[in-house]
Amino acid sequence: MNLRNRFLSSKIYNFEETQISLHGNSVYKLMNFPLNIEKLNKFSKLEVFLGLTNEPLIFLNDLKLNETRLNPDFLIFASRHTSKTAQPAFLVHTTGNWTNNADFGGDPQDLSVASALLLKAGFMSLLEKDFSLSLSDFTIEIEVTHHGPTVLKVPLIFIELGSSKTEWEISEAGESVANAIISTIVKFLDYRNSKNQEIGLGFGGTHYAPNFHRLIENNDIAMSFICPKYYIKELNVELIYKMVNNTIEPVDYFIIDWKGTNSEDKKHLIPILEEFEIPIRKTKDF
């Protein structure tokens, strides 16, 4: 299933083909937002474009925007997700590599540009969607930061449909991803305008970050990068600087999943974090 087709066949959103080409494919522009009048006025200058690449998104090191008139403020990659358990899921995450292994795109020990507000907007848009009974077995997950690309100079997130071909072929699941992406755009702008979210960088826990999941869902906290427990000892001052500097919002806290980080990892991590003038908090503090 091509997720782009879910946008183009939507009964809610109207995309029209433009004269712009990206990676040899036509770019479409969103022509309508099903919002109330107040929000329509608020977002009157908002433009949303839909493109398609010819290479896997994780290896996308050049958007070729110089060949177009496009200059996006942020990017949302609609993608498939694969896992060994094949758990039906909707997922969101930022991108980057914590180690010198870059087999899945991006550069070694490098991070993309990220927005904590954009990640939270994607996550909350999925959580707040009223899924039908046929999709009731889908979980909604935040993943830790992983894979490429890392070299694009625009904040980006992945919003994914997982986790096997069975789910990829469910039209309603694809439509849900498409609708959540449009909702993410509006919610991100709401967060940015309201300025009511504190910004954190996460450390510890497992790949699906359950404690950060709960933290973000239940508090006015947004997070950009999350480094899981099994990469803590890969961290150094340079990587922490990247986490801070590649987050487009000012960072308020370093947040540690205390129970999800062993004592040896804490001994490595905390002295590095203490070199920065950013408060260190535990997930349970909020």
MIBA-59984 format. One record per residue (C-alpha): residue number from 1; residue in three letters; chain; x, z, y. Coordinates in steps of 0.25 Angstrom, whole numbers, always signed. Each point is the difference from the previous one (the first is absolute). Layout:
BEGIN
NUM / ALA / A / X / Z / Y;
...
***
This chain:
BEGIN
1 / MET / A / +0 / +0 / +0;
2 / ASN / A / +5 / -4 / +14;
3 / LEU / A / -3 / +12 / +9;
4 / ARG / A / +0 / -10 / +12;
5 / ASN / A / -12 / -6 / -6;
6 / ARG / A / -8 / +13 / +0;
7 / PHE / A / +2 / +0 / +15;
8 / LEU / A / -4 / -15 / +2;
9 / SER / A / -13 / +2 / -9;
10 / SER / A / -4 / +13 / +7;
11 / LYS / A / -14 / +1 / +4;
12 / ILE / A / +4 / +10 / +10;
13 / TYR / A / +12 / -6 / +7;
14 / ASN / A / +1 / -14 / +5;
15 / PHE / A / +14 / -7 / +0;
16 / GLU / A / +2 / -13 / +6;
17 / GLU / A / +12 / -10 / -3;
18 / THR / A / +10 / -1 / +11;
19 / GLN / A / +10 / -11 / +4;
20 / ILE / A / +11 / +10 / -4;
21 / SER / A / +8 / -1 / -13;
22 / LEU / A / +8 / +11 / -6;
23 / HIS / A / +9 / -2 / -12;
24 / GLY / A / -7 / -14 / -2;
25 / ASN / A / -14 / +6 / -1;
26 / SER / A / -11 / +0 / +11;
27 / VAL / A / -2 / +13 / +8;
28 / TYR / A / -14 / +5 / +2;
29 / LYS / A / -6 / +8 / +12;
30 / LEU / A / -10 / +11 / -1;
31 / MET / A / -12 / -4 / +9;
32 / ASN / A / -9 / +12 / -1;
33 / PHE / A / +1 / +15 / -1;
34 / PRO / A / -13 / +7 / -5;
35 / LEU / A / +2 / +11 / +10;
36 / ASN / A / -10 / +7 / +10;
37 / ILE / A / +1 / -5 / +14;
38 / GLU / A / +9 / +12 / +5;
39 / LYS / A / +11 / -4 / -10;
40 / LEU / A / -2 / -15 / +2;
41 / ASN / A / +4 / +3 / +15;
42 / LYS / A / +11 / +9 / -4;
43 / PHE / A / +6 / -10 / -9;
44 / SER / A / -3 / -13 / +7;
45 / LYS / A / +14 / -5 / +1;
46 / LEU / A / +3 / +3 / -15;
47 / GLU / A / +4 / -12 / -8;
48 / VAL / A / +1 / +0 / -15;
49 / PHE / A / +7 / -11 / -8;
50 / LEU / A / +0 / -3 / -15;
51 / GLY / A / +12 / -7 / -6;
52 / LEU / A / +5 / -3 / -14;
53 / THR / A / +15 / +0 / -5;
54 / ASN / A / +6 / -8 / -11;
55 / GLU / A / +9 / +10 / -5;
56 / PRO / A / -2 / +14 / -5;
57 / LEU / A / -3 / +10 / +11;
58 / ILE / A / +10 / +10 / -4;
59 / PHE / A / +11 / -11 / +2;
60 / LEU / A / -5 / -5 / +13;
61 / ASN / A / +12 / +1 / +10;
62 / ASP / A / -5 / -10 / +10;
63 / LEU / A / -14 / -2 / +5;
64 / LYS / A / +4 / -12 / +7;
65 / LEU / A / -8 / +4 / +12;
66 / ASN / A / +10 / -8 / +9;
67 / GLU / A / -7 / -12 / -5;
68 / THR / A / -14 / +5 / +5;
69 / ARG / A / -5 / +6 / +12;
70 / LEU / A / -3 / +13 / -7;
71 / ASN / A / +6 / +13 / +4;
72 / PRO / A / -7 / +11 / -8;
73 / ASP / A / +0 / +15 / +4;
74 / PHE / A / -1 / +4 / -15;
75 / LEU / A / -1 / -6 / -13;
76 / ILE / A / -9 / +3 / -12;
77 / PHE / A / +4 / -6 / -13;
78 / ALA / A / -12 / -2 / -10;
79 / SER / A / +7 / +1 / -14;
80 / ARG / A / -2 / +2 / -15;
81 / HIS / A / +5 / +13 / -6;
82 / THR / A / +5 / +2 / -14;
83 / SER / A / +2 / +13 / -8;
84 / LYS / A / +3 / +4 / -14;
85 / THR / A / -13 / +8 / -1;
86 / ALA / A / -8 / -12 / +6;
87 / GLN / A / -9 / +11 / +7;
88 / PRO / A / -10 / -8 / +9;
89 / ALA / A / +4 / +4 / +14;
90 / PHE / A / +1 / -3 / +15;
91 / LEU / A / +13 / +3 / +6;
92 / VAL / A / +8 / +1 / +13;
93 / HIS / A / +14 / +2 / +3;
94 / THR / A / +12 / -3 / +9;
95 / THR / A / +12 / -8 / -5;
96 / GLY / A / +15 / +3 / -1;
97 / ASN / A / +11 / +3 / -10;
98 / TRP / A / +6 / +14 / -2;
99 / THR / A / +12 / -4 / -9;
100 / ASN / A / +10 / -12 / -1;
101 / ASN / A / -10 / -7 / -9;
102 / ALA / A / -7 / -11 / +7;
103 / ASP / A / -6 / -7 / -13;
104 / PHE / A / -14 / +0 / +6;
105 / GLY / A / +3 / -5 / +14;
106 / GLY / A / +6 / +4 / +13;
107 / ASP / A / +14 / +5 / +2;
108 / PRO / A / +7 / +12 / -7;
109 / GLN / A / -2 / +13 / +7;
110 / ASP / A / -9 / -6 / +11;
111 / LEU / A / -14 / +3 / +5;
112 / SER / A / -10 / -10 / +7;
113 / VAL / A / -6 / +3 / +13;
114 / ALA / A / -12 / +9 / -2;
115 / SER / A / -12 / +7 / +7;
116 / ALA / A / -5 / +13 / -5;
117 / LEU / A / -13 / -3 / +7;
118 / LEU / A / -2 / -13 / -7;
119 / LEU / A / +3 / +6 / -14;
120 / LYS / A / -10 / +11 / +3;
121 / ALA / A / -10 / -10 / +5;
122 / GLY / A / +1 / -8 / -13;
123 / PHE / A / -1 / +12 / -9;
124 / MET / A / -12 / +6 / +8;
125 / SER / A / -7 / -14 / +0;
126 / LEU / A / +1 / +0 / -15;
127 / LEU / A / -5 / +14 / -2;
128 / GLU / A / -12 / -2 / +10;
129 / LYS / A / -4 / -12 / -7;
130 / ASP / A / -14 / +1 / -8;
131 / PHE / A / +4 / -6 / -13;
132 / SER / A / -10 / -5 / -9;
133 / LEU / A / -2 / +6 / -14;
134 / SER / A / +7 / -11 / -7;
135 / LEU / A / +13 / +4 / +8;
136 / SER / A / -2 / +15 / -2;
137 / ASP / A / +12 / +1 / -10;
138 / PHE / A / +10 / -5 / +11;
139 / THR / A / +9 / +11 / +6;
140 / ILE / A / +5 / -1 / +14;
141 / GLU / A / +15 / +3 / +1;
142 / ILE / A / +11 / +1 / +10;
143 / GLU / A / +13 / -4 / -6;
144 / VAL / A / +13 / +4 / +5;
145 / THR / A / +9 / -10 / +7;
146 / HIS / A / +5 / -10 / -9;
147 / HIS / A / +5 / -15 / -2;
148 / GLY / A / +2 / -11 / +11;
149 / PRO / A / -1 / -6 / +10;
150 / THR / A / +9 / +8 / +9;
151 / VAL / A / +5 / -9 / +10;
152 / LEU / A / -13 / -5 / +7;
153 / LYS / A / +0 / +6 / +14;
154 / VAL / A / -15 / +3 / +1;
155 / PRO / A / -7 / +12 / -6;
156 / LEU / A / -6 / -3 / -13;
157 / ILE / A / -8 / +7 / -12;
158 / PHE / A / -4 / -5 / -13;
159 / ILE / A / -15 / +1 / -4;
160 / GLU / A / -1 / -3 / -15;
161 / LEU / A / -10 / -2 / -11;
162 / GLY / A / +5 / +5 / -14;
163 / SER / A / +4 / +1 / -10;
164 / SER / A / -2 / -11 / -10;
165 / LYS / A / -6 / -14 / -1;
166 / THR / A / -13 / +6 / -4;
167 / GLU / A / -2 / +6 / +14;
168 / TRP / A / +6 / -12 / +7;
169 / GLU / A / -11 / -8 / -5;
170 / ILE / A / -11 / +9 / +5;
171 / SER / A / -6 / -7 / +12;
172 / GLU / A / -6 / +12 / +6;
173 / ALA / A / +13 / +8 / -1;
174 / GLY / A / +7 / -12 / +8;
175 / GLU / A / -11 / +1 / +10;
176 / SER / A / +2 / +15 / +1;
177 / VAL / A / +15 / -2 / +3;
178 / ALA / A / -4 / -11 / +11;
179 / ASN / A / -10 / +9 / +6;
180 / ALA / A / +9 / +12 / +0;
181 / ILE / A / +11 / -8 / +7;
182 / ILE / A / -9 / -4 / +12;
183 / SER / A / -4 / +14 / +1;
184 / THR / A / +14 / +4 / +0;
185 / ILE / A / +3 / -8 / +13;
186 / VAL / A / -12 / +7 / +7;
187 / LYS / A / +4 / +14 / -5;
188 / PHE / A / +15 / -2 / +4;
189 / LEU / A / -4 / -4 / +14;
190 / ASP / A / -10 / +12 / +1;
191 / TYR / A / +12 / +10 / -5;
192 / ARG / A / +9 / -7 / +10;
193 / ASN / A / -10 / +2 / +12;
194 / SER / A / -4 / +14 / -4;
195 / LYS / A / +14 / +5 / -1;
196 / ASN / A / -5 / +12 / -9;
197 / GLN / A / +9 / -2 / -12;
198 / GLU / A / +13 / +7 / -2;
199 / ILE / A / +11 / -8 / -7;
200 / GLY / A / +8 / +4 / -12;
201 / LEU / A / +11 / -5 / -10;
202 / GLY / A / -2 / +4 / -14;
203 / PHE / A / +10 / +5 / -11;
204 / GLY / A / -2 / +4 / -14;
205 / GLY / A / -11 / -2 / -11;
206 / THR / A / -3 / -11 / -9;
207 / HIS / A / -3 / -15 / +2;
208 / TYR / A / -15 / +2 / +3;
209 / ALA / A / +3 / +11 / +10;
210 / PRO / A / -12 / +9 / -3;
211 / ASN / A / +3 / +11 / +10;
212 / PHE / A / +3 / -10 / +11;
213 / HIS / A / -13 / -6 / -4;
214 / ARG / A / -8 / +13 / +2;
215 / LEU / A / +8 / +3 / +13;
216 / ILE / A / -3 / -13 / +6;
217 / GLU / A / -15 / +0 / -4;
218 / ASN / A / -3 / +14 / +5;
219 / ASN / A / +8 / +1 / +12;
220 / ASP / A / +3 / -7 / +13;
221 / ILE / A / +14 / -4 / -6;
222 / ALA / A / +5 / -14 / -2;
223 / MET / A / +12 / -4 / -7;
224 / SER / A / +9 / -12 / -1;
225 / PHE / A / +11 / +1 / -10;
226 / ILE / A / -1 / +9 / -12;
227 / CYS / A / +13 / +2 / -9;
228 / PRO / A / -4 / +5 / -14;
229 / LYS / A / +8 / +11 / -7;
230 / TYR / A / +8 / -9 / -9;
231 / TYR / A / +7 / -7 / +12;
232 / ILE / A / +3 / +13 / +8;
233 / LYS / A / +14 / +0 / -3;
234 / GLU / A / +2 / -14 / +5;
235 / LEU / A / -4 / +4 / +14;
236 / ASN / A / +11 / +1 / +11;
237 / VAL / A / +0 / +2 / +15;
238 / GLU / A / -1 / -16 / +1;
239 / LEU / A / -12 / -1 / -8;
240 / ILE / A / -7 / +11 / +7;
241 / TYR / A / +3 / -6 / +13;
242 / LYS / A / -6 / -13 / -5;
243 / MET / A / -13 / +8 / -4;
244 / VAL / A / -1 / +5 / +14;
245 / ASN / A / +4 / -12 / +8;
246 / ASN / A / -8 / -10 / -9;
247 / THR / A / -12 / +8 / +2;
248 / ILE / A / -7 / -6 / +13;
249 / GLU / A / -6 / +13 / +4;
250 / PRO / A / +8 / +13 / +4;
251 / VAL / A / +2 / +9 / -12;
252 / ASP / A / -6 / +14 / +1;
253 / TYR / A / +5 / +6 / -14;
254 / PHE / A / +8 / -2 / -12;
255 / ILE / A / -10 / +4 / -11;
256 / ILE / A / +5 / +5 / -14;
257 / ASP / A / -9 / +0 / -12;
258 / TRP / A / +7 / +14 / -4;
259 / LYS / A / -6 / +1 / -14;
260 / GLY / A / +3 / -14 / -2;
261 / THR / A / +15 / +1 / +3;
262 / ASN / A / +10 / +8 / -9;
263 / SER / A / +10 / +10 / +6;
264 / GLU / A / +12 / -9 / -2;
265 / ASP / A / -7 / -11 / +8;
266 / LYS / A / -4 / +10 / +11;
267 / LYS / A / +15 / +4 / +1;
268 / HIS / A / +4 / -14 / +3;
269 / LEU / A / -12 / -4 / +9;
270 / ILE / A / -2 / +12 / +9;
271 / PRO / A / +14 / +0 / +6;
272 / ILE / A / -1 / -15 / +3;
273 / LEU / A / -14 / +2 / +7;
274 / GLU / A / +5 / +12 / +8;
275 / GLU / A / +10 / -10 / +7;
276 / PHE / A / -13 / -6 / +7;
277 / GLU / A / -8 / +7 / +11;
278 / ILE / A / -13 / -2 / -8;
279 / PRO / A / -7 / +12 / -6;
280 / ILE / A / +0 / +2 / -15;
281 / ARG / A / -13 / +3 / -6;
282 / LYS / A / -6 / +2 / -14;
283 / THR / A / -13 / -8 / -5;
284 / LYS / A / -7 / +14 / -2;
285 / ASP / A / +3 / +4 / +15;
286 / PHE / A / -11 / -9 / +5;
***
